[in-house]
Amino acid sequence: MEAFERAYGMLGYNERCDTSLEPGKCKVAIYADANRKPTHAARQLPSGWWASKLGTAIDIHHELSALEGPAYGKVVIVLARPIH
């Protein structure tokens, strides 16, 4: 998980935060399994919904909790950066 935080940090996502919609902030949520191994990431849209890429051709918009379960685990960290 630390490597993912550092990688997103290189993209400007340095602030740990909650899942609420905040004007001027772009947020990503990182999902992980029970061993805290990262499995997926979702990006918050201006509408407050979240965007994910599932497979090579499937892009979806969803509530953050919609992907929690055996396949992706649960959201373990949300990071934010200012929108430029």
C-alpha positions as CSV (number, residue, x, y, z in Angstrom):
1,M,0.0,0.0,0.0
2,E,2.9,2.4,0.8
3,A,4.2,2.0,-2.8
4,F,0.7,3.0,-4.1
5,E,0.6,6.0,-1.9
6,R,4.0,7.1,-3.1
7,A,3.1,6.6,-6.7
8,Y,-0.1,8.6,-6.4
9,G,1.9,11.2,-4.4
10,M,4.1,11.7,-7.4
11,L,0.9,12.6,-9.3
12,G,0.1,15.2,-6.6
13,Y,-2.3,13.1,-4.5
14,N,-0.8,13.8,-1.1
15,E,-3.7,14.5,1.2
16,R,-5.5,11.7,3.0
17,C,-9.2,12.5,3.1
18,D,-12.8,11.2,3.3
19,T,-15.0,10.3,0.4
20,S,-17.2,13.5,0.4
21,L,-17.3,15.7,-2.7
22,E,-15.1,18.8,-2.2
23,P,-15.0,21.6,-4.8
24,G,-11.5,22.1,-6.2
25,K,-10.3,18.6,-5.2
26,C,-9.7,15.5,-7.3
27,K,-9.9,12.3,-5.3
28,V,-8.9,8.6,-5.8
29,A,-10.0,5.7,-3.7
30,I,-7.7,2.7,-3.4
31,Y,-9.3,-0.7,-2.8
32,A,-7.4,-3.6,-1.1
33,D,-8.0,-7.2,-0.1
34,A,-7.9,-8.5,3.5
35,N,-4.1,-8.5,3.4
36,R,-4.0,-4.8,2.3
37,K,-2.8,-5.8,-1.1
38,P,-4.1,-3.1,-3.6
39,T,-6.7,-4.4,-6.0
40,H,-8.3,-1.4,-7.7
41,A,-8.6,2.3,-7.8
42,A,-11.5,4.6,-8.6
43,R,-11.6,8.3,-9.4
44,Q,-14.2,10.7,-8.1
45,L,-16.2,12.6,-10.8
46,P,-17.5,16.2,-10.4
47,S,-20.9,14.7,-9.9
48,G,-19.8,12.9,-6.7
49,W,-20.0,9.5,-8.4
50,W,-16.8,7.4,-8.9
51,A,-15.3,6.2,-12.2
52,S,-13.6,2.8,-12.7
53,K,-12.2,0.8,-15.6
54,L,-13.2,-2.8,-15.4
55,G,-11.3,-4.8,-18.0
56,T,-10.0,-3.5,-21.3
57,A,-13.2,-1.9,-22.6
58,I,-15.6,-1.3,-19.7
59,D,-15.7,2.1,-18.0
60,I,-18.4,2.5,-15.3
61,H,-19.7,5.2,-13.0
62,H,-20.7,3.9,-9.6
63,E,-21.2,4.6,-5.9
64,L,-17.9,3.9,-4.1
65,S,-19.2,1.0,-2.1
66,A,-20.7,-0.8,-5.2
67,L,-17.3,-2.5,-5.9
68,E,-16.6,-3.6,-2.4
69,G,-16.7,-7.4,-2.0
70,P,-14.7,-10.5,-2.8
71,A,-13.3,-9.2,-6.2
72,Y,-11.9,-5.9,-5.1
73,G,-11.9,-5.9,-1.3
74,K,-12.8,-2.6,0.3
75,V,-11.7,1.0,0.2
76,V,-8.7,1.4,2.5
77,I,-7.5,4.9,1.6
78,V,-8.8,8.0,-0.2
79,L,-6.2,10.5,-1.5
80,A,-6.8,14.0,-2.9
81,R,-5.0,16.7,-4.9
82,P,-6.1,20.1,-6.0
83,I,-7.7,20.4,-9.4
84,H,-5.6,22.6,-11.6
